[in-house]
Amino acid sequence: MTPSESLPATAAARTTSTGPATPQDPADRRRWFALAIVMTAAFMDLVDVTIVNIAIPSITRDTGASFTSIQWITAGYALAFAAGLITGGRLGDIYGRKRLFLIGIGGFTIASALCGFAVNPEMLVASRILQGGMAALMVPQVLSIVHATFPAHERGKVFGLFGAIVGLGAVSGPLLGALLTEWNFFGLEWRPIFLINLPVGIAGLVLGRKFISESKAPKALRLDLTGVALVTLGLLMLLYPLTRGRELGWPLWGHLSMAASLLVFAALIVFERRKADRDGSPLIELSLFRVKSFAAGTAVQLTFGVALGIFFLVWTLYLQMGLGWSALRAGSTGIPFSIAVSGAAGISVQKLVPRFGRKVLQAGALLMIAGLLLYIWEAGRYGLAISPWQMALPLVVMGVGMGLIVAPLTDAVLSGVPKEHSGSASGLINTVQQMGTALGLGLVSVVFFGSISDRLPPEAMGAAFVDAFQQSLWWVAGVLAVIFLVMFALPARPQVHLEGGTDEDTGPGEPQDGEARKEPVLAS
């Protein structure tokens, strides 16, 4: 990332913060406590995205929720999250990342309590939407705080940890949800999947106030309300029809809305360009897309989100509704995947990317494709008699592939972004990922449910779900093939550059303590 404030050591020359010594000072251990806090918050959000799916049968039995309500319990969070991410990132730039992080984690904790104590489906849907909105304030600050707190030579290690957290959170949600639902604490059935956030959120709020240092953009910015309105409108026009399309029979207005959303996004680009020229405070810093690593990385994030959106939902439906497995059995099946993702993510940035560069990410895409093809074969070979241990090999192969992608991709996307725009950049990265996930969820109606008849007898349901699962995995494999090709636009190989200088992929750096540091980054 290019220059901006880091945590101050030498007075107010760097930021408006009044935190501890510079992050470059090895004696400053506070930053590692801050890292643990923000990573825990990121993990809490990631788990909450997936934890609900596994508890859907319990929620339906207990609340009498209709299919529409269940759909909005899962989609309402994603819609609010995606619509507010860029705004949340910019608010952090303006008012302080620590402040917005604390507001977000506090609001997320309150919303989790409202979800846990919801008395009807309508209250649960509303609380989930609030939860997604609060996550949109909290999550963009995570990468911004990391970038403002850690020097460049430590960020590879930190982003490796972040990639491991992403992989662990993605699969731990179903397992944790299964355990909490099956154990039925105090007869609460599904409610502990939300209530577990309360002690974690309160601890994060208290410790965050103590250990996280404040940072802002070095120049005064203003919130771009018109940009906020256009982003929110465009996303809703795209995502709402995708979310409800199948339920409503894919009406004409839905197609028109999705097409018109492109016009809204075009208007947003025009307005943001004029806003940047006029007062330098656009919601979306379009100059970021002139950074090669950022432009290519966001394209990969979008398509990767599509693949994950399809796979995880279809996988949950296949295990529980197709194979008829219990929540606990379905959730525990993902353990090999989770371990593989975390292990591969931990070594990809530190060991593999500095030596092999972009090839590591491309190898990850190919491994995921190989795992999917193996899964397709096993699903057809064993049918309804397939067991968790038979799924272990394809899940491990896929998990290693995903781990090789998630950690270095984050580092590659953010490596050339100016720190003063880090909040906006991280919000945009997360928004692109969520847009991809939403597109994937919308495609589930076509690639999965589109091949299942609404009038199937119960005895034919299992076989139909197996066939639909296999068909869906072919789609995911196709998307990953596209990702492999898009990755050719990423920087090709690691190159050592002086952070105080410039190169074609990164902006001017900021040497610390009077001495330029060397940092390995991907460069073409």
RODO-2510 file (C-alpha; in nm, 4 decimals, decimal comma):
residues 524
     n   res          X          Y          Z
     1     m     0,0000     0,0000     0,0000
     2     t     0,1167     0,3548    -0,0569
     3     p     0,1834     0,6213     0,1997
     4     s    -0,0420     0,7167     0,4760
     5     e    -0,0382     0,7256     0,8428
     6     s     0,0930     0,4407     1,0485
     7     l     0,0623     0,4195     1,4190
     8     p     0,2471     0,7139     1,5599
     9     a     0,5748     0,6939     1,7189
    10     t     0,7115     1,0183     1,6136
    11     a     0,4370     1,2428     1,7114
    12     a     0,1589     1,3820     1,5089
    13     a     0,3516     1,3725     1,1885
    14     r     0,1906     1,0416     1,1013
    15     t    -0,1696     1,0370     1,2177
    16     t    -0,4180     1,1910     1,4496
    17     s    -0,3721     0,8925     1,6771
    18     t    -0,2429     0,9049     2,0278
    19     g    -0,1457     0,5398     2,0453
    20     p     0,1713     0,3664     2,1541
    21     a     0,5140     0,3629     1,9980
    22     t     0,5537     0,3055     1,6277
    23     p     0,4465    -0,0354     1,5033
    24     q     0,7960    -0,0780     1,3706
    25     d     0,9332    -0,0801     1,7284
    26     p     0,9809    -0,4471     1,8270
    27     a     0,9136    -0,3516     2,1872
    28     d     0,5591    -0,2554     2,0993
    29     r     0,3661    -0,5731     2,1804
    30     r     0,0289    -0,3995     2,1828
    31     r    -0,0132    -0,4489     1,8107
    32     w    -0,0237    -0,8278     1,8558
    33     f    -0,3039    -0,7938     2,1106
    34     a    -0,4800    -0,5613     1,8653
    35     l    -0,4324    -0,8212     1,5920
    36     a    -0,5860    -1,0958     1,8069
    37     i    -0,8871    -0,8726     1,8783
    38     v    -0,9617    -0,7738     1,5185
    39     m    -0,8982    -1,1285     1,3924
    40     t    -1,1435    -1,2624     1,6500
    41     a    -1,4022    -1,0130     1,5259
    42     a    -1,3371    -1,1173     1,1652
    43     f    -1,3738    -1,4818     1,2646
    44     m    -1,7013    -1,4041     1,4446
    45     d    -1,8389    -1,2436     1,1286
    46     l    -1,7239    -1,5285     0,9025
    47     v    -1,8774    -1,7887     1,1309
    48     d    -2,2036    -1,5977     1,1470
    49     v    -2,2339    -1,6017     0,7687
    50     t    -2,2365    -1,9827     0,7581
    51     i    -2,3587    -2,0883     1,1018
    52     v    -2,7251    -2,0253     1,0218
    53     n    -2,7505    -2,2747     0,7340
    54     i    -2,6931    -2,5752     0,9561
    55     a    -2,9633    -2,4638     1,2022
    56     i    -3,2371    -2,3987     0,9447
    57     p    -3,4366    -2,7165     1,0265
    58     s    -3,4369    -2,6267     1,3981
    59     i    -3,5382    -2,2654     1,3276
    60     t    -3,8217    -2,3844     1,1049
    61     r    -3,9557    -2,6263     1,3664
    62     d    -3,9325    -2,3799     1,6551
    63     t    -4,0630    -2,0609     1,4909
    64     g    -4,2798    -2,1961     1,2106
    65     a    -4,0804    -1,9844     0,9672
    66     s    -4,1866    -2,0069     0,6040
    67     f    -3,9442    -2,0673     0,3192
    68     t    -3,9513    -1,6949     0,2439
    69     s    -3,8579    -1,6111     0,6026
    70     i    -3,5767    -1,8658     0,6037
    71     q    -3,4486    -1,7196     0,2794
    72     w    -3,4399    -1,3719     0,4311
    73     i    -3,2776    -1,4925     0,7528
    74     t    -2,9806    -1,5989     0,5404
    75     a    -2,9955    -1,3390     0,2624
    76     g    -3,0875    -1,0348     0,4743
    77     y    -2,7481    -1,0471     0,6437
    78     a    -2,5632    -1,0662     0,3121
    79     l    -2,7655    -0,7831     0,1577
    80     a    -2,7067    -0,5450     0,4475
    81     f    -2,3431    -0,6467     0,4686
    82     a    -2,2706    -0,5922     0,0999
    83     a    -2,4641    -0,2643     0,0810
    84     g    -2,2804    -0,1089     0,3758
    85     l    -1,9228    -0,2283     0,3369
    86     i    -1,7812     0,0548     0,1259
    87     t    -1,9562     0,3122     0,3434
    88     g    -1,8183     0,1456     0,6562
    89     g    -1,4658     0,1590     0,5175
    90     r    -1,4918     0,5279     0,4323
    91     l    -1,6423     0,6119     0,7722
    92     g    -1,3361     0,4513     0,9284
    93     d    -1,1087     0,6678     0,7157
    94     i    -1,2956     0,9807     0,8274
    95     y    -1,3838     0,9247     1,1923
    96     g    -1,1201     0,6723     1,2945
    97     r    -1,0869     0,2988     1,2357
    98     k    -1,0755     0,2109     1,6040
    99     r    -1,3915     0,4120     1,6729
   100     l    -1,5867     0,2509     1,3884
   101     f    -1,4579    -0,0945     1,4814
   102     l    -1,5829    -0,0529     1,8390
   103     i    -1,9197     0,0817     1,7208
   104     g    -1,9485    -0,2095     1,4784
   105     i    -1,8574    -0,4840     1,7246
   106     g    -2,0869    -0,3311     1,9891
   107     g    -2,3779    -0,3128     1,7459
   108     f    -2,3043    -0,6625     1,6172
   109     t    -2,3219    -0,7951     1,9738
   110     i    -2,6566    -0,6224     2,0384
   111     a    -2,7973    -0,7517     1,7090
   112     s    -2,6799    -1,1041     1,7985
   113     a    -2,8712    -1,0802     2,1272
   114     l    -3,1841    -0,9690     1,9387
   115     c    -3,1457    -1,2656     1,7023
   116     g    -3,1049    -1,5055     1,9930
   117     f    -3,4135    -1,3762     2,1728
   118     a    -3,6305    -1,3301     1,8615
   119     v    -3,9934    -1,4200     1,9343
   120     n    -4,1001    -1,4693     1,5715
   121     p    -3,9505    -1,5007     1,2217
   122     e    -4,0092    -1,1333     1,1435
   123     m    -3,8016    -1,0215     1,4412
   124     l    -3,5277    -1,2667     1,3462
   125     v    -3,5155    -1,1347     0,9890
   126     a    -3,4978    -0,7730     1,1086
   127     s    -3,2264    -0,8578     1,3613
   128     r    -3,0213    -1,0377     1,0967
   129     i    -3,0398    -0,7326     0,8703
   130     l    -2,9210    -0,5149     1,1605
   131     q    -2,6431    -0,7664     1,2294
   132     g    -2,5262    -0,7443     0,8682
   133     g    -2,5276    -0,3644     0,8836
   134     m    -2,3149    -0,3635     1,1985
   135     a    -2,0754    -0,6151     1,0418
   136     a    -2,0385    -0,3684     0,7528
   137     l    -1,9056    -0,1120     1,0016
   138     m    -1,6775    -0,3604     1,1777
   139     v    -1,5227    -0,5753     0,9043
   140     p    -1,3644    -0,3072     0,6782
   141     q    -1,1696    -0,1754     0,9766
   142     v    -0,9957    -0,5109     1,0302
   143     l    -0,7594    -0,4935     0,7331
   144     s    -0,7261    -0,1157     0,7728
   145     i    -0,6161    -0,1521     1,1361
   146     v    -0,3748    -0,4299     1,0391
   147     h    -0,2254    -0,2178     0,7623
   148     a    -0,1934     0,0904     0,9807
   149     t    -0,0500    -0,1074     1,2730
   150     f     0,2063    -0,3394     1,1136
   151     p     0,5127    -0,2471     0,9070
   152     a     0,5399    -0,3843     0,5560
   153     h     0,7912    -0,6552     0,6394
   154     e     0,5489    -0,8094     0,8943
   155     r     0,2342    -0,7937     0,6825
   156     g     0,3044    -1,1129     0,4918
   157     k     0,2933    -1,3086     0,8161
   158     v    -0,0177    -1,1216     0,9297
   159     f    -0,2048    -1,1764     0,6039
   160     g    -0,1089    -1,5419     0,6207
   161     l    -0,2816    -1,5566     0,9587
   162     f    -0,5775    -1,3719     0,8108
   163     g    -0,6058    -1,6257     0,5293
   164     a    -0,6019    -1,9081     0,7824
   165     i    -0,8784    -1,7348     0,9789
   166     v    -1,0845    -1,6981     0,6597
   167     g    -1,0554    -2,0674     0,5836
   168     l    -1,1212    -2,1728     0,9403
   169     g    -1,4224    -1,9429     0,9747
   170     a    -1,5769    -2,0574     0,6490
   171     v    -1,6062    -2,4184     0,7652
   172     s    -1,6169    -2,3785     1,1430
   173     g    -1,9569    -2,2093     1,1174
   174     p    -2,1473    -2,5242     1,0167
   175     l    -1,9606    -2,7378     1,2717
   176     l    -2,0148    -2,4917     1,5552
   177     g    -2,3784    -2,4456     1,4542
   178     a    -2,4256    -2,8235     1,4511
   179     l    -2,2781    -2,8656     1,7980
   180     l    -2,4766    -2,5810     1,9517
   181     t    -2,8000    -2,6997     1,7903
   182     e    -2,7557    -3,0689     1,8750
   183     w    -2,6573    -3,0023     2,2368
   184     n    -2,9719    -2,7889     2,2838
   185     f    -2,8381    -2,5877     2,5776
   186     f    -3,1118    -2,5107     2,8337
   187     g    -3,3726    -2,6124     2,5747
   188     l    -3,2818    -2,3104     2,3596
   189     e    -3,2352    -2,5240     2,0440
   190     w    -3,0969    -2,2915     1,7686
   191     r    -3,0679    -1,9712     1,9764
   192     p    -2,7137    -2,0345     2,1126
   193     i    -2,5737    -1,9956     1,7589
   194     f    -2,6376    -1,6229     1,8051
   195     l    -2,6007    -1,5904     2,1817
   196     i    -2,2450    -1,7253     2,1694
   197     n    -2,1454    -1,3920     2,0122
   198     l    -2,2311    -1,2034     2,3328
   199     p    -1,9261    -1,2913     2,5469
   200     v    -1,6961    -1,2699     2,2449
   201     g    -1,8334    -0,9304     2,1427
   202     i    -1,8184    -0,7865     2,4941
   203     a    -1,4574    -0,9046     2,5355
   204     g    -1,3654    -0,7552     2,1968
   205     l    -1,5257    -0,4240     2,2924
   206     v    -1,3438    -0,3993     2,6257
   207     l    -1,0034    -0,5166     2,5017
   208     g    -1,0311    -0,3190     2,1783
   209     r    -1,0651     0,0064     2,3713
   210     k    -0,7407    -0,0744     2,5518
   211     f    -0,5125    -0,2226     2,2866
   212     i    -0,6206    -0,0889     1,9450
   213     s    -0,4626     0,2435     1,8499
   214     e    -0,6602     0,4984     1,6517
   215     s    -0,5760     0,5853     1,2924
   216     k    -0,7451     0,7995     1,0298
   217     a    -0,6816     0,9230     0,6795
   218     p    -0,4098     1,1905     0,6983
   219     k    -0,6226     1,4495     0,5189
   220     a    -0,9740     1,5571     0,6013
   221     l    -1,2420     1,3628     0,4146
   222     r    -1,6181     1,3966     0,4004
   223     l    -1,8789     1,1262     0,3647
   224     d    -2,0074     1,1050     0,0096
   225     l    -2,3817     1,0680     0,0725
   226     t    -2,4708     1,0590    -0,2973
   227     g    -2,2148     0,7861    -0,3513
   228     v    -2,3585     0,5934    -0,0546
   229     a    -2,7081     0,6188    -0,2057
   230     l    -2,5940     0,5043    -0,5517
   231     v    -2,3932     0,2095    -0,4148
   232     t    -2,6819     0,0955    -0,1947
   233     l    -2,9386     0,1359    -0,4732
   234     g    -2,7252    -0,0465    -0,7300
   235     l    -2,6526    -0,3379    -0,4991
   236     l    -3,0150    -0,3746    -0,3924
   237     m    -3,1343    -0,3623    -0,7539
   238     l    -2,8905    -0,6432    -0,8354
   239     l    -2,9095    -0,8600    -0,5246
   240     y    -3,2782    -0,8392    -0,4279
   241     p    -3,4059    -0,9995    -0,7535
   242     l    -3,1327    -1,2633    -0,7308
   243     t    -3,2364    -1,3466    -0,3764
   244     r    -3,6104    -1,3709    -0,4424
   245     g    -3,6122    -1,4573    -0,8128
   246     r    -3,6839    -1,8291    -0,7882
   247     e    -3,9464    -1,7841    -0,5179
   248     l    -4,1341    -1,5323    -0,7345
   249     g    -4,0934    -1,7232    -1,0603
   250     w    -3,8251    -1,4936    -1,2051
   251     p    -4,0594    -1,2055    -1,2935
   252     l    -3,9815    -0,9549    -1,5691
   253     w    -3,9274    -0,6714    -1,3226
   254     g    -3,6469    -0,8700    -1,1627
   255     h    -3,4570    -0,8979    -1,4909
   256     l    -3,5170    -0,5296    -1,5632
   257     s    -3,3950    -0,4363    -1,2153
   258     m    -3,0724    -0,6351    -1,2544
   259     a    -3,0103    -0,4803    -1,5969
   260     a    -3,0832    -0,1305    -1,4664
   261     s    -2,8385    -0,1816    -1,1789
   262     l    -2,5602    -0,1628    -1,4386
   263     l    -2,6805     0,1868    -1,5299
   264     v    -2,6748     0,2852    -1,1643
   265     f    -2,3176     0,1606    -1,1276
   266     a    -2,2213     0,3518    -1,4441
   267     a    -2,3749     0,6682    -1,2954
   268     l    -2,1802     0,6001    -0,9756
   269     i    -1,8507     0,5886    -1,1666
   270     v    -1,9247     0,9178    -1,3428
   271     f    -2,0260     1,0868    -1,0192
   272     e    -1,7250     0,9549    -0,8250
   273     r    -1,4853     1,0872    -1,0879
   274     r    -1,6383     1,4320    -1,0610
   275     k    -1,6418     1,4104    -0,6824
   276     a    -1,2714     1,3249    -0,6735
   277     d    -1,1872     1,6211    -0,8997
   278     r    -1,4094     1,8561    -0,7005
   279     d    -1,3115     1,7954    -0,3376
   280     g    -1,0999     1,4780    -0,3207
   281     s    -1,3509     1,2894    -0,0999
   282     p    -1,5155     1,0239    -0,3177
   283     l    -1,6711     0,7209    -0,1558
   284     i    -1,4859     0,4927    -0,3997
   285     e    -1,1322     0,5930    -0,4835
   286     l    -1,1343     0,5034    -0,8534
   287     s    -0,7611     0,5689    -0,8761
   288     l    -0,7185     0,2410    -0,6859
   289     f    -0,8035     0,0568    -1,0068
   290     r    -0,4954     0,2070    -1,1687
   291     v    -0,2971    -0,0074    -0,9247
   292     k    -0,2503    -0,3251    -1,1245
   293     s    -0,2519    -0,5609    -0,8279
   294     f    -0,5742    -0,4109    -0,6907
   295     a    -0,7642    -0,4179    -1,0213
   296     a    -0,6694    -0,7769    -1,1012
   297     g    -0,7188    -0,8914    -0,7429
   298     t    -1,0723    -0,7548    -0,7174
   299     a    -1,1644    -0,9377    -1,0398
   300     v    -1,0391    -1,2612    -0,8834
   301     q    -1,2259    -1,1814    -0,5598
   302     l    -1,5523    -1,1389    -0,7523
   303     t    -1,5304    -1,4697    -0,9370
   304     f    -1,3989    -1,6509    -0,6283
   305     g    -1,7015    -1,5241    -0,4354
   306     v    -1,9304    -1,6728    -0,7012
   307     a    -1,7639    -2,0139    -0,6631
   308     l    -1,7857    -2,0097    -0,2829
   309     g    -2,1455    -1,8841    -0,2866
   310     i    -2,2563    -2,1776    -0,4992
   311     f    -2,0506    -2,4472    -0,3282
   312     f    -2,1196    -2,3886     0,0406
   313     l    -2,4979    -2,3551     0,0100
   314     v    -2,5331    -2,6482    -0,2290
   315     w    -2,3046    -2,8602    -0,0107
   316     t    -2,5179    -2,7950     0,2987
   317     l    -2,8403    -2,8795     0,1126
   318     y    -2,6853    -3,1968    -0,0311
   319     l    -2,5682    -3,3265     0,3076
   320     q    -2,8801    -3,2506     0,5110
   321     m    -3,1702    -3,2605     0,2665
   322     g    -3,0264    -3,4985     0,0076
   323     l    -2,8405    -3,7515     0,2206
   324     g    -3,0590    -3,6942     0,5252
   325     w    -2,7655    -3,6477     0,7627
   326     s    -2,8016    -3,4883     1,1042
   327     a    -2,6683    -3,1392     1,1660
   328     l    -2,3753    -3,2758     1,3654
   329     r    -2,2756    -3,5321     1,1031
   330     a    -2,3006    -3,2730     0,8254
   331     g    -2,1047    -3,0148     1,0223
   332     s    -1,8242    -3,2508     1,1231
   333     t    -1,7758    -3,3593     0,7626
   334     g    -1,6110    -3,0231     0,6947
   335     i    -1,3302    -3,0734     0,9481
   336     p    -1,0750    -3,2070     0,6938
   337     f    -1,1529    -2,9126     0,4679
   338     s    -1,1054    -2,6649     0,7513
   339     i    -0,7714    -2,8134     0,8573
   340     a    -0,6454    -2,8183     0,4982
   341     v    -0,7411    -2,4552     0,4347
   342     s    -0,5764    -2,3326     0,7534
   343     g    -0,2569    -2,5310     0,6969
   344     a    -0,2137    -2,4265     0,3342
   345     a    -0,2920    -2,0624     0,4090
   346     g    -0,0316    -2,0588     0,6835
   347     i     0,2552    -2,1541     0,4502
   348     s     0,1455    -1,9951     0,1229
   349     v     0,2448    -1,6346     0,1963
   350     q     0,5579    -1,7039     0,4000
   351     k     0,7085    -1,9965     0,2092
   352     l     0,5565    -2,0340    -0,1360
   353     v     0,4630    -1,6925    -0,2762
   354     p     0,8098    -1,5354    -0,2254
   355     r     0,9541    -1,8165    -0,4384
   356     f     0,6835    -1,8973    -0,6921
   357     g     0,4663    -1,5844    -0,7001
   358     r     0,1407    -1,5965    -0,8933
   359     k     0,1835    -1,9672    -0,9703
   360     v     0,0875    -2,0443    -0,6092
   361     l    -0,2580    -1,8907    -0,6551
   362     q    -0,3039    -2,0624    -0,9912
   363     a    -0,2001    -2,3949    -0,8399
   364     g    -0,4668    -2,3351    -0,5743
   365     a    -0,7346    -2,2895    -0,8409
   366     l    -0,6261    -2,6082    -1,0199
   367     l    -0,6258    -2,8050    -0,6938
   368     m    -0,9784    -2,6870    -0,6163
   369     i    -1,0896    -2,7986    -0,9623
   370     a    -0,9239    -3,1378    -0,9081
   371     g    -1,0994    -3,1759    -0,5718
   372     l    -1,4349    -3,0880    -0,7283
   373     l    -1,3913    -3,3417    -1,0087
   374     l    -1,3047    -3,6095    -0,7531
   375     y    -1,6103    -3,5140    -0,5467
   376     i    -1,8330    -3,5352    -0,8553
   377     w    -1,7020    -3,8844    -0,9288
   378     e    -1,7488    -4,0050    -0,5699
   379     a    -2,1020    -3,8607    -0,5454
   380     g    -2,1982    -4,0565    -0,8566
   381     r    -2,0053    -4,3696    -0,7575
   382     y    -2,1426    -4,4076    -0,4038
   383     g    -2,4748    -4,2230    -0,4343
   384     l    -2,6790    -4,2098    -0,1134
   385     a    -2,4435    -4,4569     0,0564
   386     i    -2,1465    -4,2182     0,0539
   387     s    -1,9786    -4,1702     0,3923
   388     p    -1,7896    -3,8753     0,5489
   389     w    -1,4526    -4,0537     0,5242
   390     q    -1,5057    -4,1037     0,1516
   391     m    -1,5569    -3,7282     0,1172
   392     a    -1,2360    -3,6516     0,3081
   393     l    -0,9946    -3,6765     0,0121
   394     p    -1,1759    -3,4352    -0,2235
   395     l    -1,2375    -3,1957     0,0653
   396     v    -0,8689    -3,1973     0,1623
   397     v    -0,7618    -3,1347    -0,1970
   398     m    -1,0114    -2,8489    -0,2267
   399     g    -0,9086    -2,7110     0,1122
   400     v    -0,5400    -2,7003     0,0215
   401     g    -0,6314    -2,5221    -0,3010
   402     m    -0,8441    -2,2658    -0,1221
   403     g    -0,5735    -2,2059     0,1377
   404     l    -0,3201    -2,1337    -0,1375
   405     i    -0,5531    -1,8654    -0,2740
   406     v    -0,7068    -1,6790     0,0173
   407     a    -0,3963    -1,5638     0,2052
   408     p    -0,1708    -1,4410    -0,0792
   409     l    -0,4692    -1,2931    -0,2648
   410     t    -0,5411    -1,0532     0,0210
   411     d    -0,1766    -0,9466     0,0326
   412     a    -0,1592    -0,9043    -0,3457
   413     v    -0,4759    -0,6946    -0,3655
   414     l    -0,3756    -0,4534    -0,0877
   415     s    -0,0004    -0,4373    -0,1444
   416     g    -0,0105    -0,1221    -0,3571
   417     v    -0,2984     0,0661    -0,1982
   418     p    -0,2260     0,3989    -0,0222
   419     k    -0,2870     0,3785     0,3505
   420     e    -0,5083     0,6875     0,3404
   421     h    -0,7472     0,4836     0,1234
   422     s    -0,7052     0,1525     0,3047
   423     g    -1,0508     0,1724     0,4630
   424     s    -1,2184     0,2390     0,1298
   425     a    -1,0079    -0,0335    -0,0372
   426     s    -1,0822    -0,3020     0,2204
   427     g    -1,4517    -0,2114     0,2112
   428     l    -1,4480    -0,2380    -0,1669
   429     i    -1,2658    -0,5738    -0,1560
   430     n    -1,5208    -0,7174     0,0854
   431     t    -1,8094    -0,5712    -0,1151
   432     v    -1,6798    -0,7328    -0,4342
   433     q    -1,6457    -1,0665    -0,2514
   434     q    -1,9999    -1,0353    -0,1132
   435     m    -2,1358    -0,9393    -0,4550
   436     g    -1,9738    -1,2506    -0,5969
   437     t    -2,1180    -1,4632    -0,3167
   438     a    -2,4641    -1,3148    -0,3749
   439     l    -2,4341    -1,3873    -0,7466
   440     g    -2,3375    -1,7431    -0,6588
   441     l    -2,6364    -1,7777    -0,4250
   442     g    -2,8612    -1,6487    -0,7023
   443     l    -2,7182    -1,9032    -0,9440
   444     v    -2,8041    -2,1840    -0,6996
   445     s    -3,1650    -2,1420    -0,8088
   446     v    -3,0576    -2,2250    -1,1628
   447     v    -2,7790    -2,4797    -1,1210
   448     f    -2,9233    -2,6726    -0,8247
   449     f    -3,2971    -2,6226    -0,7823
   450     g    -3,3419    -2,5839    -1,1571
   451     s    -3,2749    -2,9555    -1,1993
   452     i    -3,5065    -3,0693    -0,9169
   453     s    -3,8766    -3,1090    -0,9867
   454     d    -4,1180    -2,9548    -0,7373
   455     r    -4,3371    -3,2671    -0,7603
   456     l    -4,0834    -3,5342    -0,6729
   457     p    -4,2081    -3,8126    -0,4435
   458     p    -4,0146    -3,8370    -0,1143
   459     e    -3,8419    -4,1598    -0,2150
   460     a    -3,6912    -3,9902    -0,5240
   461     m    -3,5730    -3,6776    -0,3415
   462     g    -3,2344    -3,8137    -0,2332
   463     a    -3,1250    -3,9264    -0,5804
   464     a    -3,2446    -3,5953    -0,7280
   465     f    -3,0355    -3,4005    -0,4765
   466     v    -2,7270    -3,6095    -0,5602
   467     d    -2,7709    -3,5365    -0,9327
   468     a    -2,8273    -3,1655    -0,8652
   469     f    -2,5188    -3,1561    -0,6430
   470     q    -2,3020    -3,3054    -0,9165
   471     q    -2,4375    -3,0601    -1,1729
   472     s    -2,3692    -2,7671    -0,9390
   473     l    -2,0084    -2,8780    -0,8847
   474     w    -1,9521    -2,8714    -1,2596
   475     w    -2,0572    -2,5061    -1,2528
   476     v    -1,8200    -2,4337    -0,9654
   477     a    -1,5356    -2,6034    -1,1524
   478     g    -1,6124    -2,3873    -1,4557
   479     v    -1,6002    -2,0697    -1,2462
   480     l    -1,2654    -2,1762    -1,0988
   481     a    -1,1305    -2,2301    -1,4504
   482     v    -1,2225    -1,8678    -1,5217
   483     i    -1,0457    -1,7653    -1,1994
   484     f    -0,7322    -1,9494    -1,3157
   485     l    -0,7315    -1,7446    -1,6354
   486     v    -0,8046    -1,4122    -1,4603
   487     m    -0,5071    -1,4775    -1,2308
   488     f    -0,2738    -1,4230    -1,5271
   489     a    -0,3496    -1,0527    -1,4765
   490     l    -0,2045    -1,0635    -1,1241
   491     p     0,1610    -0,9657    -1,0675
   492     a     0,3709    -1,2567    -1,1851
   493     r     0,6597    -1,3004    -0,9435
   494     p     0,7947    -1,1810    -0,6105
   495     q     1,0307    -0,8884    -0,6288
   496     v     1,2142    -0,7050    -0,3529
   497     h     1,1668    -0,3302    -0,3665
   498     l     1,2438    -0,0435    -0,1370
   499     e     0,9334     0,0678     0,0425
   500     g     1,0589     0,4220     0,0126
   501     g     1,0623     0,3966    -0,3661
   502     t     0,8047     0,3099    -0,6269
   503     d     0,7383     0,0424    -0,8814
   504     e     0,4675    -0,0209    -1,1311
   505     d     0,2505    -0,2165    -0,8930
   506     t     0,2864    -0,0201    -0,5769
   507     g     0,2719     0,3420    -0,4932
   508     p     0,5415     0,5366    -0,3158
   509     g     0,6301     0,3882     0,0165
   510     e     0,7278     0,5369     0,3447
   511     p     1,0711     0,4532     0,4836
   512     q     1,0820     0,4205     0,8559
   513     d     1,3407     0,5411     1,1029
   514     g     1,5399     0,7045     0,8272
   515     e     1,6043     0,3780     0,6499
   516     a     1,4308     0,2159     0,3558
   517     r     1,3060    -0,1347     0,4295
   518     k     1,2952    -0,4213     0,1857
   519     e     0,9648    -0,5937     0,1334
   520     p     0,8861    -0,8875    -0,0950
   521     v     0,5768    -0,8181    -0,3020
   522     l     0,4268    -0,9615    -0,6157
   523     a     0,5433    -0,7641    -0,9156
   524     s     0,5058    -0,8172    -1,2848
***
